[in-house]
C-alpha cells in the first residue's frame, strides 16, 4: 500500500525561478471528496490515474497507475468538469526535492511548493523562498482548487 507524506507551503518572491525547468501538468478530478480523491493527470506524453485517501493532514494513502494518454484525455473531456493547469518545477535543495507549482487559468497568481518526506517527523531545511505552511488548509489542495479556484477567494 502506498503512502504519501507531504507538506505544502506558499512560495514567496521570485528567487526560485531559473532553478529548474517547468513541465506542464494538466489534471482533472473524478472525485474531490476530502476523504478520497480520484485524479487523472497528463504530463507530456504520459498519463496516470491516482486515488488518494486521507490518513492525517500530512499523510495519505496513494495509489497511482499509468494509463494511455488518449484515455486520460477522454476522461478529462467527458468526466472531469474540474481541471487544474500548472507548471511544475522540481528543485533539489539540501537533500530533498521541492516541487513548485505555478498555477494558471482561474488559479493564476498562486505558487505553491510541496516536499515529500519518508516520515512525518523527518526534519528538512526550507529555502528562503518558502513562506507560510498551508498543509492543513484544505483550500490549497489541487482538488479544492479545481472546484473553487484561487481567483474566486
C-alpha positions as a Python dict, from the first residue, in 0.01 Angstrom:
ca = {
    (1, 'X'): (0, 0, 0),
    (2, 'X'): (143, 341, -98),
    (3, 'X'): (156, 626, 149),
    (4, 'X'): (235, 985, 55),
    (5, 'X'): (376, 1211, 327),
    (6, 'X'): (370, 1566, 200),
    (7, 'X'): (386, 1920, 332),
    (8, 'X'): (270, 2227, 136),
    (9, 'X'): (386, 2588, 154),
    (10, 'X'): (317, 2918, -20),
    (11, 'X'): (608, 3044, -226),
    (12, 'X'): (731, 3399, -176),
    (13, 'X'): (924, 3612, -421),
    (14, 'X'): (1090, 3503, -742),
    (15, 'X'): (1423, 3355, -621),
    (16, 'X'): (1308, 3002, -713),
    (17, 'X'): (1271, 3092, -1081),
    (18, 'X'): (1550, 2964, -1300),
    (19, 'X'): (1644, 2681, -1061),
    (20, 'X'): (1466, 2420, -1275),
    (21, 'X'): (1268, 2387, -1596),
    (22, 'X'): (891, 2358, -1561),
    (23, 'X'): (676, 2078, -1701),
    (24, 'X'): (310, 2131, -1786),
    (25, 'X'): (68, 1931, -1572),
    (26, 'X'): (-299, 1906, -1658),
    (27, 'X'): (-513, 1716, -1412),
    (28, 'X'): (-882, 1652, -1387),
    (29, 'X'): (-1079, 1524, -1090),
    (30, 'X'): (-1335, 1245, -1098),
    (31, 'X'): (-1388, 1281, -721),
    (32, 'X'): (-1289, 1563, -485),
    (33, 'X'): (-1421, 1422, -159),
    (34, 'X'): (-1160, 1515, 108),
    (35, 'X'): (-1155, 1155, 230),
    (36, 'X'): (-1089, 1015, -119),
    (37, 'X'): (-987, 1191, -436),
    (38, 'X'): (-958, 1039, -782),
    (39, 'X'): (-742, 1225, -1031),
    (40, 'X'): (-643, 1187, -1397),
    (41, 'X'): (-311, 1354, -1480),
    (42, 'X'): (-131, 1419, -1808),
    (43, 'X'): (233, 1527, -1821),
    (44, 'X'): (374, 1539, -2172),
    (45, 'X'): (318, 1202, -2333),
    (46, 'X'): (245, 1021, -2006),
    (47, 'X'): (-73, 987, -1801),
    (48, 'X'): (-181, 841, -1466),
    (49, 'X'): (-491, 760, -1269),
    (50, 'X'): (-437, 839, -899),
    (51, 'X'): (-652, 753, -599),
    (52, 'X'): (-578, 918, -264),
    (53, 'X'): (-731, 865, 80),
    (54, 'X'): (-662, 1071, 391),
    (55, 'X'): (-474, 925, 689),
    (56, 'X'): (-374, 1252, 861),
    (57, 'X'): (-336, 1613, 742),
    (58, 'X'): (18, 1524, 626),
    (59, 'X'): (-14, 1158, 520),
    (60, 'X'): (-243, 994, 266),
    (61, 'X'): (-284, 657, 103),
    (62, 'X'): (-185, 695, -261),
    (63, 'X'): (-229, 453, -548),
    (64, 'X'): (-110, 564, -892),
    (65, 'X'): (-137, 373, -1219),
    (66, 'X'): (-10, 463, -1567),
    (67, 'X'): (-285, 481, -1829),
    (68, 'X'): (-284, 565, -2202),
    (69, 'X'): (-274, 941, -2270),
    (70, 'X'): (-572, 911, -2506),
    (71, 'X'): (-777, 753, -2223),
    (72, 'X'): (-673, 1027, -1981),
    (73, 'X'): (-768, 1300, -2231),
    (74, 'X'): (-1103, 1131, -2297),
    (75, 'X'): (-1175, 1105, -1922),
    (76, 'X'): (-1087, 1471, -1867),
    (77, 'X'): (-1302, 1583, -2160),
    (78, 'X'): (-1604, 1366, -2073),
    (79, 'X'): (-1598, 1321, -1695),
    (80, 'X'): (-1382, 1590, -1533),
    (81, 'X'): (-1555, 1926, -1510),
    (82, 'X'): (-1283, 2026, -1262),
    (83, 'X'): (-935, 2068, -1416),
    (84, 'X'): (-612, 2222, -1284),
    (85, 'X'): (-346, 2352, -1523),
    (86, 'X'): (3, 2429, -1390),
    (87, 'X'): (376, 2419, -1449),
    (88, 'X'): (573, 2207, -1204),
    (89, 'X'): (937, 2275, -1124),
    (90, 'X'): (1141, 2009, -939),
    (91, 'X'): (1410, 2183, -735),
    (92, 'X'): (1672, 1995, -534),
    (93, 'X'): (1753, 2166, -205),
    (94, 'X'): (1980, 2020, 63),
    (95, 'X'): (1893, 1657, 6),
    (96, 'X'): (1522, 1697, -72),
    (97, 'X'): (1318, 1767, -382),
    (98, 'X'): (1081, 2063, -368),
    (99, 'X'): (803, 2059, -626),
    (100, 'X'): (700, 2415, -705),
    (101, 'X'): (363, 2451, -880),
    (102, 'X'): (284, 2769, -1072),
    (103, 'X'): (-89, 2769, -1145),
    (104, 'X'): (-270, 2911, -1448),
    (105, 'X'): (-621, 2992, -1567),
    (106, 'X'): (-851, 3066, -1271),
    (107, 'X'): (-572, 2976, -1026),
    (108, 'X'): (-322, 3220, -1183),
    (109, 'X'): (-112, 3406, -929),
    (110, 'X'): (-87, 3112, -691),
    (111, 'X'): (251, 2943, -645),
    (112, 'X'): (284, 2653, -401),
    (113, 'X'): (571, 2423, -305),
    (114, 'X'): (545, 2067, -178),
    (115, 'X'): (802, 1843, -18),
    (116, 'X'): (753, 1466, 16),
    (117, 'X'): (908, 1308, 321),
    (118, 'X'): (979, 948, 428),
    (119, 'X'): (820, 1013, 770),
    (120, 'X'): (602, 1288, 920),
    (121, 'X'): (878, 1373, 1169),
    (122, 'X'): (1161, 1400, 911),
    (123, 'X'): (1348, 1730, 956),
    (124, 'X'): (1421, 1943, 649),
    (125, 'X'): (1567, 2282, 563),
    (126, 'X'): (1349, 2538, 387),
    (127, 'X'): (1484, 2757, 108),
    (128, 'X'): (1442, 3134, 162),
    (129, 'X'): (1157, 3143, -93),
    (130, 'X'): (940, 2909, 113),
    (131, 'X'): (671, 3100, 301),
    (132, 'X'): (373, 3009, 515),
    (133, 'X'): (290, 2640, 561),
    (134, 'X'): (-56, 2554, 428),
    (135, 'X'): (-53, 2175, 467),
    (136, 'X'): (-354, 2177, 697),
    (137, 'X'): (-552, 2432, 495),
    (138, 'X'): (-771, 2230, 254),
    (139, 'X'): (-811, 2529, 18),
    (140, 'X'): (-456, 2471, -103),
    (141, 'X'): (-511, 2115, -228),
    (142, 'X'): (-531, 2074, -603),
    (143, 'X'): (-867, 1901, -565),
    (144, 'X'): (-1012, 2205, -385),
    (145, 'X'): (-852, 2447, -635),
    (146, 'X'): (-1019, 2253, -918),
    (147, 'X'): (-1368, 2332, -786),
    (148, 'X'): (-1303, 2664, -606),
    (149, 'X'): (-1025, 2843, -795),
    (150, 'X'): (-791, 3087, -625),
    (151, 'X'): (-931, 3379, -826),
    (152, 'X'): (-1270, 3334, -654),
    (153, 'X'): (-1143, 3355, -296),
}
